[in-house]
Amino acid sequence: MGVSAIEIQRSAILNAIRNATRGNWMVMVVDQNSWRLITNVLKEDDVLSEKIANIEHIEQRRQPNRDMDAIYFLSPEAHIVDCIMADFEHKRYRGVILLWTGHRSRIAQEQIKNLQVVDVGYFPRESNLVVFRDPYSFPVLYHPGFNHHVRQHLSELAQKVVSVCVSLEEYPTIRYYRPRASAHEASVLCSHLARFIQEEIDMYATYHRNFPPPSNRPRGVLYVCDRSMDLVAPVIHEFTYQAMCHDLLPIKEGDKVTYKMRSSSDQPERDVEISEKDKIWIMNRHRHMKDTIEKLMGEFQRFIDDNPHFTNQNPDTTTSISAIKDMMAGLPEFQETKEAYSLHLTMAQESMNLFQARKLPDLASIEQILATGLDEDHKKPKAVADQVIRSLDEEGVTPPDRLRLIILYLLFRDGILPIDAQRLLAHANLPPSDGEALRSLALLGARVSRPLKEKSPKPQPLFPPKPPSTNPDEEYSLSRFEPALKLLLEEHCKNTLDQQSFPYTKPQLEATDGAENTPSASLRSAKPTWAKAARSNEPRQRIIVFMAGGATYSESRACYEVSEARNKDVYLITTHMLTPSLFVRQLGDLGLDKRNIKIPQEQPKPKAPAHLFEPEPPLQAPRPAPTPQIQPPSSQMGSMSLNSSNGPSRPNGQLHPPPKPPQNHALAAATAATGPRPPGGGEEKEKKKKKKHFPFI
């Protein structure tokens, strides 16, 4: 595999910090967004180890530190610029170095001319997967009420995509998806976005003469696509490990991807992170669930064979996932990977339980027919409507799965009668509001309804169908569908991609981006087949795909599979990752009033906190310690008895007090320091005498 996007961004941030500190201790100032970018690929200790004395957040209250220089690692937003100006006015630090995460704020560029940009304004999630964590991009791009925000949003997306290209050191040729049927408004989305990206990267190359750096790699290519290119992939059930878990299990996606589980029955539930640090996850996430379970159980069985002293029970007890989990709970030798195995065994077991409970084997069979247009024997299916109705009648099929099945049926038929759509929803016991998800498909280019007597043929698929698979396994027959993105990448590698559907932003003299099977190559210059094995060490071309509107985990898997099979480095960039439930919910939101969606673009703009502009309190000189005033002993003299030589009379009539024990001067000093004792005894008079002789105590 090629270089990891995570490692690229990690190195870029660390190098920027090292170039700024140059071996000197400095303070680092961040904002909320820039800190999320940093902690996505680095730990706080990694930053502190680079001569960073302290990390401070620019929006929070901070004490001035005028004895040290500071690195400002910030997002170029308008309110962040105001925060910087407030810091400059108060001179919080001795000197400042400004590092920006991107070029997105024109206000920042106008107010602060000395811009040093570190192109890290994106979130690498996997080695070949980059996300922008922007789920609101979907309604902005496709909701008719937000058309006035589209141009600005496309400009911001273009700048982020260029940041990824700059990080990869690629100045690619750019191609974009152009739908054959351009009836919907968003049909021109990819063409406009590709033009914006081309202008941005051309401008970057103009002002950076050393871009791209010299390389013996073939020139890369960037494909600009959007969600309308494939509406089946976000809806169909996928049975590879990663996609299936994100579809069926309550996995939380935020700054971290976590799954809630308990290691053993006597411990509470806790969130366990799923990341690139988990080698078991990396090895199995793109395998079919059947192969994943066999692999996990096989690896554990090998561990038992290598450690026969570990167990003396019946070997049959290790054939179930539950038994393996219980055995692993007591493995002291396996502490480092015990949690990882426990996590994946739990996730695999829960997924398979839901697979059976929700009748997914039967449901997936009809889904594959609707998605591919062929049955399991690769023939034209018959009585498809009857099979759909029978699946909707199954008690174990959940309402969300029923809605997904109706969406696939609508796409398969290329539109149905509106009354038939209502009948299907009623038959599936779905609320009429779910009809919004069906109608909103038209905003992404799908044909939702058709007249009664229209007999126009179905449109041709974007890519020609592949020959039937030779794998007769029934379980793999539920995974016959392949996303359009994988077919695009394979056509690219064969240099047979249709230029009408995927034109260039700039005219090309020779369309040999894939250059695997170049038609113009002669037999004399062709390499023999045995030479292809040696090509694995040659520099690999980089293919970058940007999917606006969200990408699926099946599309991410396709990028890894093509990278390995075709000796390429394929990187997928997207606004956010889609699960079927999220996609259907976002489809339904397209039918709502825009005021109910509350996109960030229509919310109040963030402002710099008011406390940053408050004047600093003047420094006050320390007050000297007050000197206690010595009062004349009038009261003591008034209570003295002239007839006694032993001091004043006692309140109870005693003329002579009882004899005192020897005085401990250290104890007396400690007692005087802790404060006065309750009045009424001889100790108070003794303290007053001492104050008379030692006035500074």
C-alpha positions as CSV (number, residue, x, y, z in Angstrom):
1,M,0.0,0.0,0.0
2,G,1.0,3.6,-0.5
3,V,1.5,6.3,2.1
4,S,-1.2,6.8,4.7
5,A,-3.2,10.0,4.7
6,I,-3.0,9.9,8.5
7,E,0.8,9.8,8.5
8,I,0.9,12.6,5.9
9,Q,-1.1,14.9,8.1
10,R,0.7,13.9,11.3
11,S,4.1,14.7,9.7
12,A,2.8,18.0,8.3
13,I,1.7,19.2,11.8
14,L,4.8,18.1,13.6
15,N,7.1,19.6,11.0
16,A,5.2,22.9,11.2
17,I,5.6,23.0,15.0
18,R,9.3,22.1,14.8
19,N,10.0,24.8,12.2
20,A,8.3,27.3,14.4
21,T,10.0,26.4,17.7
22,R,13.5,25.7,16.3
23,G,14.5,24.2,19.6
24,N,13.0,26.9,21.8
25,W,10.3,26.5,24.4
26,M,7.1,28.1,23.3
27,V,3.4,28.3,24.1
28,M,0.9,26.9,21.6
29,V,-2.5,28.6,21.1
30,V,-5.3,26.7,19.4
31,D,-9.0,27.1,18.7
32,Q,-11.7,24.4,19.0
33,N,-11.6,23.4,15.3
34,S,-7.8,23.4,14.9
35,W,-7.4,21.3,18.1
36,R,-9.8,18.7,16.7
37,L,-7.6,18.5,13.6
38,I,-4.5,18.1,15.7
39,T,-5.9,15.5,18.1
40,N,-7.3,13.5,15.2
41,V,-3.8,12.3,14.3
42,L,-1.7,13.3,17.4
43,K,-1.9,12.9,21.2
44,E,-1.4,15.8,23.4
45,D,1.9,14.4,24.7
46,D,3.1,14.3,21.1
47,V,2.6,18.0,20.9
48,L,4.1,18.8,24.3
49,S,7.2,16.8,23.4
50,E,8.0,19.3,20.6
51,K,9.3,22.0,23.0
52,I,5.7,23.2,23.8
53,A,5.5,24.4,27.3
54,N,1.7,24.8,27.4
55,I,-1.4,24.5,25.2
56,E,-3.9,27.3,25.5
57,H,-7.3,27.8,23.8
58,I,-7.7,31.2,22.3
59,E,-11.4,31.5,23.2
60,Q,-10.8,30.9,26.9
61,R,-9.5,33.2,29.6
62,R,-5.7,33.2,29.8
63,Q,-3.1,34.9,31.8
64,P,-0.5,37.0,29.9
65,N,2.8,35.3,29.4
66,R,5.1,38.1,28.1
67,D,8.3,36.1,28.8
68,M,7.6,33.5,26.1
69,D,6.9,33.3,22.4
70,A,3.7,31.7,21.1
71,I,2.7,29.6,18.1
72,Y,-0.9,30.3,17.0
73,F,-2.2,27.2,15.2
74,L,-5.6,28.4,14.2
75,S,-8.5,28.0,11.8
76,P,-8.8,31.1,9.4
77,E,-12.3,32.1,10.5
78,A,-13.5,35.7,11.0
79,H,-14.1,35.4,14.8
80,I,-10.7,33.7,15.3
81,V,-9.1,36.7,13.6
82,D,-10.9,39.0,16.1
83,C,-9.5,36.8,18.9
84,I,-6.0,37.3,17.6
85,M,-6.4,41.1,17.3
86,A,-7.5,41.1,21.0
87,D,-4.4,39.2,22.0
88,F,-2.2,41.5,20.0
89,E,-3.8,44.6,21.7
90,H,-3.1,43.2,25.1
91,K,0.4,41.8,24.1
92,R,-0.2,38.5,25.8
93,Y,3.0,37.0,24.5
94,R,6.5,38.2,23.7
95,G,6.3,37.2,20.1
96,V,3.9,35.3,17.8
97,I,4.2,32.9,14.9
98,L,0.9,32.4,13.0
99,L,0.1,29.0,11.4
100,W,-3.3,28.6,9.6
101,T,-5.0,25.4,8.7
102,G,-6.3,26.6,5.4
103,H,-7.2,29.5,3.1
104,R,-10.9,29.6,3.8
105,S,-11.3,33.1,5.3
106,R,-11.0,36.1,3.0
107,I,-11.3,38.3,6.1
108,A,-8.2,36.6,7.6
109,Q,-6.2,37.2,4.4
110,E,-7.2,40.9,4.3
111,Q,-6.4,41.7,7.9
112,I,-3.3,39.6,8.4
113,K,-1.0,39.6,5.4
114,N,1.7,37.3,6.7
115,L,-0.1,34.0,6.3
116,Q,1.8,30.8,6.8
117,V,-0.6,27.9,5.9
118,V,-0.3,24.3,6.9
119,D,-2.7,22.4,4.6
120,V,-4.3,20.2,7.2
121,G,-8.0,21.4,7.1
122,Y,-9.4,17.8,6.8
123,F,-9.8,14.7,8.9
124,P,-8.0,11.5,7.8
125,R,-10.0,8.7,9.1
126,E,-8.2,5.8,7.6
127,S,-5.0,5.4,5.6
128,N,-6.9,5.9,2.3
129,L,-10.1,7.7,3.6
130,V,-10.4,11.4,4.3
131,V,-13.6,13.0,5.6
132,F,-14.6,16.6,6.2
133,R,-17.1,15.8,9.0
134,D,-19.8,17.9,7.4
135,P,-23.1,16.0,7.3
136,Y,-24.9,19.3,6.6
137,S,-23.3,19.4,3.2
138,F,-26.0,17.0,2.0
139,P,-29.0,19.4,2.5
140,V,-27.0,22.4,1.3
141,L,-26.3,20.6,-2.0
142,Y,-29.7,19.1,-2.6
143,H,-32.4,21.0,-0.7
144,P,-34.1,23.5,-3.0
145,G,-34.4,26.0,-0.2
146,F,-30.6,26.4,0.1
147,N,-29.7,27.1,-3.5
148,H,-28.3,30.5,-2.5
149,H,-25.7,28.8,-0.3
150,V,-24.5,26.3,-2.9
151,R,-21.8,28.5,-4.6
152,Q,-20.1,29.4,-1.4
153,H,-20.3,25.8,-0.2
154,L,-18.8,24.5,-3.4
155,S,-15.9,27.0,-3.1
156,E,-15.2,25.8,0.5
157,L,-15.3,22.2,-0.6
158,A,-12.9,23.0,-3.5
159,Q,-10.4,24.5,-1.1
160,K,-10.5,21.5,1.2
161,V,-10.0,19.1,-1.7
162,V,-7.1,21.1,-2.9
163,S,-5.6,20.9,0.6
164,V,-5.7,17.1,0.4
165,C,-4.0,17.2,-3.1
166,V,-1.3,19.5,-1.8
167,S,-0.7,17.2,1.1
168,L,-0.4,14.3,-1.3
169,E,1.9,16.4,-3.5
170,E,-0.4,15.8,-6.4
171,Y,-1.3,18.2,-9.3
172,P,-3.8,15.8,-10.9
173,T,-5.8,15.9,-14.0
174,I,-9.5,16.5,-13.1
175,R,-12.5,14.6,-14.4
176,Y,-16.1,14.8,-13.2
177,Y,-19.3,12.9,-13.3
178,R,-21.8,14.2,-15.9
179,P,-25.3,12.5,-15.7
180,R,-26.8,11.4,-18.9
181,A,-30.3,12.6,-17.9
182,S,-30.0,16.1,-16.6
183,A,-33.5,16.8,-15.5
184,H,-32.7,17.6,-11.8
185,E,-31.1,20.8,-10.6
186,A,-28.1,19.0,-9.0
187,S,-27.1,17.5,-12.4
188,V,-24.5,20.4,-12.8
189,L,-23.1,20.1,-9.3
190,C,-20.0,18.0,-10.3
191,S,-19.2,20.2,-13.3
192,H,-19.2,23.4,-11.2
193,L,-17.3,21.8,-8.3
194,A,-14.6,20.4,-10.7
195,R,-14.2,23.9,-12.2
196,F,-13.8,25.4,-8.7
197,I,-11.2,22.8,-7.8
198,Q,-9.3,23.4,-11.1
199,E,-9.2,27.1,-10.5
200,E,-8.0,26.7,-6.8
201,I,-5.2,24.2,-7.6
202,D,-4.1,26.3,-10.6
203,M,-3.9,29.4,-8.4
204,Y,-1.9,27.4,-5.7
205,A,0.6,26.2,-8.4
206,T,1.0,29.8,-9.6
207,Y,2.0,31.1,-6.2
208,H,4.0,28.0,-5.2
209,R,6.6,27.5,-7.9
210,N,7.9,24.3,-6.3
211,F,4.5,22.6,-6.5
212,P,4.3,19.8,-7.4
213,P,7.7,18.6,-6.3
214,P,9.6,16.4,-8.7
215,S,8.5,12.8,-8.7
216,N,8.8,9.7,-10.9
217,R,5.2,8.8,-10.2
218,P,2.7,8.9,-13.1
219,R,0.5,12.0,-12.8
220,G,-2.5,11.5,-10.6
221,V,-6.1,11.9,-11.5
222,L,-9.0,13.4,-9.5
223,Y,-12.6,12.2,-10.0
224,V,-15.3,14.6,-8.8
225,C,-18.5,12.7,-8.1
226,D,-21.6,13.2,-6.1
227,R,-24.2,11.0,-4.4
228,S,-26.5,11.0,-7.4
229,M,-24.0,8.7,-9.2
230,D,-25.1,5.7,-7.2
231,L,-28.3,5.7,-5.1
232,V,-28.3,2.0,-4.5
233,A,-25.1,1.7,-2.5
234,P,-26.3,3.8,0.5
235,V,-29.5,1.7,0.9
236,I,-28.7,-1.9,0.2
237,H,-27.6,-4.3,3.0
238,E,-23.8,-4.9,2.9
239,F,-22.3,-8.0,4.5
240,T,-18.7,-7.1,4.8
241,Y,-17.6,-6.6,8.4
242,Q,-17.2,-2.8,8.6
243,A,-20.2,-2.0,6.6
244,M,-22.4,-4.5,8.3
245,C,-21.4,-3.3,11.8
246,H,-22.0,0.3,11.0
247,D,-25.4,-0.6,9.5
248,L,-26.7,-2.9,12.3
249,L,-24.9,-1.8,15.5
250,P,-25.1,1.4,17.5
251,I,-21.7,2.7,16.6
252,K,-21.1,6.3,17.5
253,E,-19.3,8.5,15.1
254,G,-17.9,11.8,16.4
255,D,-14.3,12.9,17.0
256,K,-13.8,9.2,17.6
257,V,-15.6,6.1,16.4
258,T,-16.7,4.1,19.4
259,Y,-18.8,1.1,20.3
260,K,-20.3,0.5,23.8
261,M,-19.6,-2.9,25.3
262,R,-18.6,-4.6,28.5
263,S,-15.5,-6.8,28.8
264,S,-17.1,-9.2,31.2
265,S,-20.5,-9.6,33.0
266,D,-19.3,-8.0,36.2
267,Q,-18.0,-4.8,34.6
268,P,-20.0,-1.8,33.5
269,E,-20.4,-0.8,29.8
270,R,-17.9,1.5,28.4
271,D,-17.0,3.1,25.0
272,V,-14.2,1.3,23.1
273,E,-12.6,3.1,20.2
274,I,-12.4,1.7,16.7
275,S,-9.4,3.1,14.9
276,E,-6.4,2.5,12.7
277,K,-4.4,1.5,15.8
278,D,-6.4,-1.7,15.9
279,K,-4.6,-4.2,13.7
280,I,-7.4,-6.8,14.0
281,W,-9.9,-4.2,12.7
282,I,-7.6,-3.3,9.8
283,M,-7.1,-7.0,8.8
284,N,-10.8,-7.9,8.9
285,R,-12.9,-4.8,8.1
286,H,-13.2,-5.5,4.4
287,R,-13.8,-9.3,4.7
288,H,-17.2,-10.9,4.3
289,M,-18.7,-11.4,7.8
290,K,-18.6,-15.2,7.3
291,D,-14.8,-15.0,6.6
292,T,-14.3,-12.6,9.5
293,I,-15.8,-14.9,12.1
294,E,-13.8,-17.9,10.7
295,K,-10.6,-15.8,10.9
296,L,-11.2,-14.6,14.4
297,M,-12.1,-18.0,15.7
298,G,-9.2,-19.6,13.8
299,E,-6.7,-17.2,15.3
300,F,-7.9,-17.9,18.8
301,Q,-7.7,-21.6,18.2
302,R,-4.1,-21.3,17.1
303,F,-3.4,-19.4,20.3
304,I,-4.8,-22.3,22.3
305,D,-2.8,-24.8,20.3
306,D,0.4,-22.8,21.0
307,N,-0.4,-22.7,24.7
308,P,-1.8,-26.2,25.7
309,H,-1.2,-25.4,29.4
310,F,-3.9,-22.7,29.2
311,T,-6.9,-24.9,29.0
312,N,-7.7,-28.5,30.0
313,Q,-11.4,-28.5,29.2
314,N,-13.2,-30.2,26.3
315,P,-11.9,-28.7,23.0
316,D,-15.5,-28.5,21.8
317,T,-16.1,-25.6,24.1
318,T,-14.0,-23.3,22.0
319,T,-16.2,-23.6,18.9
320,S,-18.6,-20.8,19.9
321,I,-17.9,-17.0,20.0
322,S,-19.4,-16.8,23.6
323,A,-17.0,-19.5,24.9
324,I,-14.0,-17.8,23.3
325,K,-15.0,-14.4,24.9
326,D,-15.3,-16.1,28.3
327,M,-11.9,-17.7,28.0
328,M,-10.2,-14.5,26.9
329,A,-11.4,-12.7,30.0
330,G,-8.8,-14.6,32.0
331,L,-5.8,-14.4,29.7
332,P,-3.0,-12.5,31.4
333,E,-0.6,-13.2,28.5
334,F,-3.0,-11.6,26.1
335,Q,-3.6,-8.3,27.8
336,E,-2.4,-6.1,24.8
337,T,-4.8,-7.6,22.3
338,K,-7.4,-9.1,24.6
339,E,-9.7,-6.0,24.4
340,A,-9.4,-5.9,20.6
341,Y,-10.4,-9.5,20.2
342,S,-13.2,-9.1,22.8
343,L,-14.5,-6.1,20.9
344,H,-14.5,-7.8,17.5
345,L,-15.9,-11.0,18.7
346,T,-18.7,-9.1,20.4
347,M,-19.5,-7.0,17.3
348,A,-19.4,-10.1,15.1
349,Q,-21.8,-12.0,17.4
350,E,-24.2,-9.1,17.7
351,S,-24.3,-8.5,14.0
352,M,-25.0,-12.1,13.3
353,N,-27.8,-12.2,15.9
354,L,-29.4,-9.2,14.2
355,F,-28.8,-10.8,10.8
356,Q,-31.0,-13.7,11.8
357,A,-33.6,-11.8,13.9
358,R,-34.3,-9.3,11.2
359,K,-34.8,-11.9,8.4
360,L,-31.9,-10.4,6.4
361,P,-31.0,-13.6,4.5
362,D,-34.4,-13.6,2.7
363,L,-34.5,-9.8,2.5
364,A,-31.0,-9.5,1.0
365,S,-31.9,-12.0,-1.7
366,I,-34.7,-9.8,-3.1
367,E,-32.4,-6.7,-2.6
368,Q,-29.8,-8.2,-4.8
369,I,-32.3,-8.8,-7.5
370,L,-33.5,-5.2,-7.4
371,A,-29.9,-3.8,-7.3
372,T,-28.5,-5.9,-10.1
373,G,-31.6,-6.6,-12.2
374,L,-30.7,-10.3,-12.2
375,D,-31.6,-13.2,-10.1
376,E,-29.1,-15.6,-8.5
377,D,-28.8,-17.5,-11.8
378,H,-27.9,-14.2,-13.6
379,K,-31.2,-14.3,-15.5
380,K,-34.0,-11.7,-15.8
381,P,-36.1,-12.0,-12.6
382,K,-39.8,-12.8,-12.6
383,A,-42.7,-11.7,-10.3
384,V,-40.5,-9.2,-8.6
385,A,-43.5,-7.2,-7.2
386,D,-44.8,-10.4,-5.5
387,Q,-41.5,-11.1,-3.9
388,V,-41.3,-7.5,-2.6
389,I,-44.8,-7.8,-1.1
390,R,-44.0,-11.1,0.6
391,S,-40.9,-9.5,2.2
392,L,-42.9,-6.6,3.5
393,D,-45.3,-9.1,5.1
394,E,-42.5,-10.7,7.1
395,E,-42.9,-10.0,10.9
396,G,-39.2,-9.9,11.6
397,V,-38.5,-7.3,9.0
398,T,-38.2,-3.9,10.7
399,P,-39.9,-0.7,9.4
400,P,-36.6,0.9,8.4
401,D,-35.7,-2.2,6.3
402,R,-39.2,-2.1,4.7
403,L,-38.6,1.5,3.7
404,R,-35.2,0.6,2.2
405,L,-36.8,-2.2,0.2
406,I,-39.4,0.1,-1.2
407,I,-36.7,2.6,-2.2
408,L,-34.8,-0.2,-4.0
409,Y,-38.0,-1.3,-5.8
410,L,-38.7,2.3,-6.9
411,L,-35.2,2.6,-8.4
412,F,-35.5,-0.9,-10.0
413,R,-38.8,0.1,-11.8
414,D,-37.4,3.6,-12.7
415,G,-40.5,5.1,-11.1
416,I,-43.9,3.9,-10.2
417,L,-47.4,5.3,-10.0
418,P,-47.9,7.7,-7.1
419,I,-50.9,5.7,-5.9
420,D,-48.8,2.5,-5.9
421,A,-46.2,4.2,-3.7
422,Q,-48.9,5.1,-1.2
423,R,-50.2,1.5,-1.3
424,L,-46.7,0.1,-0.7
425,L,-46.2,2.4,2.3
426,A,-49.6,1.4,3.8
427,H,-49.0,-2.3,3.2
428,A,-45.7,-2.0,5.0
429,N,-47.4,-0.2,7.9
430,L,-45.2,2.9,7.4
431,P,-46.3,6.4,8.2
432,P,-47.2,8.7,5.2
433,S,-44.3,10.9,6.3
434,D,-41.9,8.2,5.0
435,G,-43.1,9.1,1.6
436,E,-40.9,12.2,1.7
437,A,-37.8,10.0,1.4
438,L,-39.3,8.5,-1.8
439,R,-40.2,11.8,-3.3
440,S,-36.9,13.4,-2.4
441,L,-35.0,10.9,-4.6
442,A,-36.1,13.0,-7.5
443,L,-33.8,15.8,-6.2
444,L,-30.9,13.4,-6.7
445,G,-31.8,12.5,-10.2
446,A,-34.0,9.4,-9.7
447,R,-37.3,9.0,-11.5
448,V,-39.9,8.6,-8.8
449,S,-43.2,8.5,-10.7
450,R,-44.3,7.6,-14.2
451,P,-47.6,7.9,-16.1
452,L,-49.9,4.8,-16.2
453,K,-49.5,3.9,-19.9
454,E,-45.9,5.0,-20.5
455,K,-43.8,2.2,-21.8
456,S,-40.4,3.9,-22.3
457,P,-37.4,1.6,-21.9
458,K,-35.3,1.8,-18.8
459,P,-32.2,4.0,-19.1
460,Q,-29.0,2.1,-19.7
461,P,-26.8,1.6,-16.7
462,L,-23.8,3.9,-16.2
463,F,-21.4,1.0,-16.5
464,P,-21.8,-2.2,-18.6
465,P,-22.8,-5.2,-16.5
466,K,-19.9,-7.5,-15.5
467,P,-19.9,-11.2,-16.4
468,P,-21.4,-13.6,-13.9
469,S,-19.2,-14.6,-11.0
470,T,-17.9,-18.1,-10.9
471,N,-18.3,-18.4,-7.1
472,P,-21.4,-20.6,-6.5
473,D,-21.4,-20.0,-2.7
474,E,-24.9,-19.1,-1.5
475,E,-23.7,-16.7,1.2
476,Y,-21.6,-14.7,-1.3
477,S,-24.6,-14.6,-3.6
478,L,-26.0,-12.0,-1.2
479,S,-23.1,-9.7,-2.1
480,R,-23.4,-9.7,-5.9
481,F,-24.0,-5.9,-6.1
482,E,-20.9,-3.8,-6.7
483,P,-21.0,0.0,-6.1
484,A,-20.6,2.3,-9.2
485,L,-17.4,3.7,-7.7
486,K,-15.6,0.3,-8.0
487,L,-16.7,0.0,-11.6
488,L,-15.4,3.5,-12.3
489,L,-12.0,2.7,-10.9
490,E,-11.8,-0.5,-12.9
491,E,-12.7,1.3,-16.1
492,H,-10.1,3.9,-15.3
493,C,-7.4,1.3,-14.8
494,K,-8.3,-0.3,-18.1
495,N,-8.4,3.1,-19.8
496,T,-11.9,2.5,-21.1
497,L,-13.8,5.1,-19.1
498,D,-16.4,6.9,-21.1
499,Q,-15.4,10.5,-21.6
500,Q,-19.0,11.6,-22.2
501,S,-20.0,10.6,-18.7
502,F,-16.6,11.6,-17.2
503,P,-15.2,14.5,-19.1
504,Y,-12.0,16.4,-18.3
505,T,-12.0,20.0,-17.0
506,K,-9.2,20.7,-19.5
507,P,-8.7,19.1,-22.9
508,Q,-6.3,16.2,-22.9
509,L,-4.1,15.3,-25.9
510,E,-4.1,11.6,-24.9
511,A,-6.6,10.0,-22.5
512,T,-4.2,7.5,-20.9
513,D,-4.9,8.1,-17.2
514,G,-5.1,4.5,-16.4
515,A,-2.5,3.4,-19.0
516,E,-3.0,-0.3,-18.1
517,N,-4.2,-1.4,-21.5
518,T,-3.3,1.4,-23.9
519,P,-4.9,0.7,-27.3
520,S,-2.1,2.5,-29.2
521,A,0.7,0.4,-27.8
522,S,2.4,-1.9,-30.4
523,L,3.3,-5.5,-29.9
524,R,7.0,-4.6,-30.3
525,S,6.9,-2.2,-27.3
526,A,4.5,-4.3,-25.2
527,K,6.0,-5.9,-22.1
528,P,5.7,-9.6,-21.6
529,T,3.4,-11.0,-18.9
530,W,6.2,-12.1,-16.7
531,A,7.4,-8.4,-16.5
532,K,4.1,-7.4,-14.8
533,A,5.2,-8.9,-11.5
534,A,8.3,-6.6,-11.4
535,R,6.0,-3.6,-11.9
536,S,4.8,-3.9,-8.3
537,N,8.0,-2.0,-7.2
538,E,7.3,0.8,-9.7
539,P,5.9,4.1,-8.5
540,R,2.1,3.8,-8.2
541,Q,-0.3,6.2,-9.7
542,R,-2.5,8.0,-7.2
543,I,-6.3,8.1,-8.0
544,I,-8.2,10.6,-5.8
545,V,-12.0,10.4,-5.7
546,F,-14.1,13.1,-4.1
547,M,-17.7,12.0,-3.3
548,A,-19.9,15.1,-2.5
549,G,-23.0,14.4,-0.4
550,G,-21.4,11.4,1.5
551,A,-19.8,8.1,0.8
552,T,-20.6,4.6,1.9
553,Y,-18.4,2.0,3.5
554,S,-18.8,-0.3,0.5
555,E,-17.3,2.5,-1.6
556,S,-14.4,2.8,0.8
557,R,-13.8,-0.9,0.6
558,A,-13.8,-0.7,-3.2
559,C,-10.9,1.8,-3.1
560,Y,-8.8,-0.6,-1.1
561,E,-9.6,-3.5,-3.3
562,V,-8.8,-1.7,-6.5
563,S,-5.5,-0.4,-4.9
564,E,-4.4,-3.9,-4.2
565,A,-5.6,-5.5,-7.4
566,R,-4.4,-2.8,-9.9
567,N,-1.2,-1.6,-8.3
568,K,-2.7,1.9,-7.7
569,D,-3.1,4.2,-4.6
570,V,-6.7,5.1,-4.4
571,Y,-7.8,7.8,-1.9
572,L,-11.5,8.5,-1.2
573,I,-12.4,12.0,0.0
574,T,-16.0,12.7,1.1
575,T,-18.0,15.2,3.1
576,H,-19.1,12.6,5.6
577,M,-19.7,8.8,5.9
578,L,-23.1,7.5,5.2
579,T,-24.9,4.6,6.9
580,P,-28.3,3.5,5.5
581,S,-30.2,5.0,8.4
582,L,-28.5,8.4,8.0
583,F,-29.0,8.4,4.3
584,V,-32.7,7.7,4.5
585,R,-33.1,10.3,7.3
586,Q,-31.3,12.9,5.2
587,L,-33.5,12.0,2.2
588,G,-36.6,12.7,4.3
589,D,-35.2,16.0,5.5
590,L,-35.1,17.3,1.9
591,G,-38.9,17.4,2.0
592,L,-39.0,19.6,5.2
593,D,-39.1,23.3,5.4
594,K,-35.6,24.6,5.5
595,R,-36.1,26.3,8.8
596,N,-36.5,22.9,10.4
597,I,-33.0,21.7,9.2
598,K,-30.9,24.5,10.8
599,I,-27.8,24.3,8.7
600,P,-24.8,26.1,10.1
601,Q,-24.8,28.7,7.3
602,E,-28.1,30.1,8.5
603,Q,-27.2,30.1,12.2
604,P,-25.7,33.2,14.0
605,K,-22.0,33.5,13.2
606,P,-19.7,32.7,16.1
607,K,-18.1,35.7,17.7
608,A,-15.0,36.3,19.7
609,P,-15.7,36.0,23.5
610,A,-16.3,39.4,25.1
611,H,-13.8,38.8,27.9
612,L,-11.0,38.9,25.4
613,F,-11.6,42.7,24.9
614,E,-11.9,43.5,28.6
615,P,-9.0,45.7,29.8
616,E,-6.6,44.0,32.1
617,P,-6.7,45.0,35.7
618,P,-3.8,47.3,36.7
619,L,-1.0,45.6,38.6
620,Q,-1.1,46.6,42.3
621,A,2.0,46.8,44.4
622,P,2.0,44.4,47.3
623,R,0.8,46.1,50.6
624,P,3.2,46.1,53.5
625,A,2.3,44.0,56.5
626,P,0.4,46.2,59.1
627,T,2.3,47.0,62.3
628,P,0.2,46.3,65.4
629,Q,-0.3,49.4,67.6
630,I,0.8,49.0,71.2
631,Q,-2.0,50.2,73.6
632,P,-1.1,51.4,77.1
633,P,-1.8,48.8,79.8
634,S,-4.7,50.8,81.4
635,S,-7.0,47.9,81.8
636,Q,-4.3,45.7,83.4
637,M,-3.3,48.5,85.8
638,G,-6.9,49.0,86.8
639,S,-7.3,45.4,87.8
640,M,-4.1,45.2,89.8
641,S,-4.2,44.8,93.6
642,L,-1.8,46.9,95.7
643,N,-2.0,44.3,98.4
644,S,-0.6,41.5,96.3
645,S,2.8,41.1,94.7
646,N,1.7,38.4,92.4
647,G,-0.3,40.4,89.8
648,P,-3.9,41.2,89.3
649,S,-6.7,39.5,91.3
650,R,-8.6,36.6,89.8
651,P,-12.2,37.0,88.8
652,N,-13.3,34.2,91.2
653,G,-11.7,35.9,94.2
654,Q,-8.4,34.1,94.2
655,L,-5.6,36.3,95.2
656,H,-2.9,33.8,94.3
657,P,-3.2,31.8,91.0
658,P,-2.1,28.2,91.1
659,P,1.5,27.5,90.2
660,K,2.2,27.3,86.4
661,P,4.1,24.5,84.7
662,P,7.5,25.4,83.1
663,Q,6.9,27.6,80.0
664,N,7.6,26.0,76.6
665,H,8.6,29.0,74.4
666,A,8.3,27.1,71.1
667,L,4.8,26.0,71.9
668,A,3.9,29.5,73.0
669,A,5.1,30.9,69.7
670,A,3.1,28.3,67.8
671,T,0.0,29.1,69.9
672,A,0.4,32.8,69.2
673,A,0.6,32.1,65.4
674,T,-2.6,30.0,65.4
675,G,-4.8,32.8,66.8
676,P,-6.3,33.8,70.2
677,R,-7.9,31.4,72.6
678,P,-11.3,32.0,74.1
679,P,-11.2,34.9,76.6
680,G,-11.6,34.5,80.3
681,G,-8.3,32.8,81.4
682,G,-4.9,33.8,82.4
683,E,-3.5,32.7,79.0
684,E,-5.0,35.8,77.4
685,K,-3.2,38.1,79.8
686,E,0.0,36.2,79.2
687,K,-0.4,36.6,75.4
688,K,-1.0,40.3,75.9
689,K,2.2,40.6,77.8
690,K,4.1,38.8,75.1
691,K,2.7,41.1,72.4
692,K,4.0,44.0,74.5
693,H,7.5,42.7,74.4
694,F,7.4,41.3,70.8
695,P,5.3,43.7,68.7
696,F,6.1,42.1,65.3
697,I,4.6,38.7,66.0
